[in-house]
Amino acid sequence: MERYKSEYQPVWKNVRDVPPPAGTKILLRMKYGTALIGQYYEEGGFTHWCGLPKLSGDDKHDMVG
């Protein structure tokens, strides 16, 4: 099972100030502004990270049927 981190209101965190969770799917931003979903690794050139966007219970209900 793949782990991921999600947040209701994702906020970018600097990788130097707040280390990203290891082995976890997150949103990563590179130094030139490109963002991608993946796992952090030090050689990747990532500058910031945040959890994946998470829907509230009401939002999930609206998407069904």
Secondary structure, 3 states (H helix, E strand, C coil): CCCECEECCCCCEECCCCCCCCCCEEEEEECCCCEEEECCCHHHCEEEEECEECCCHHHHHHHCC
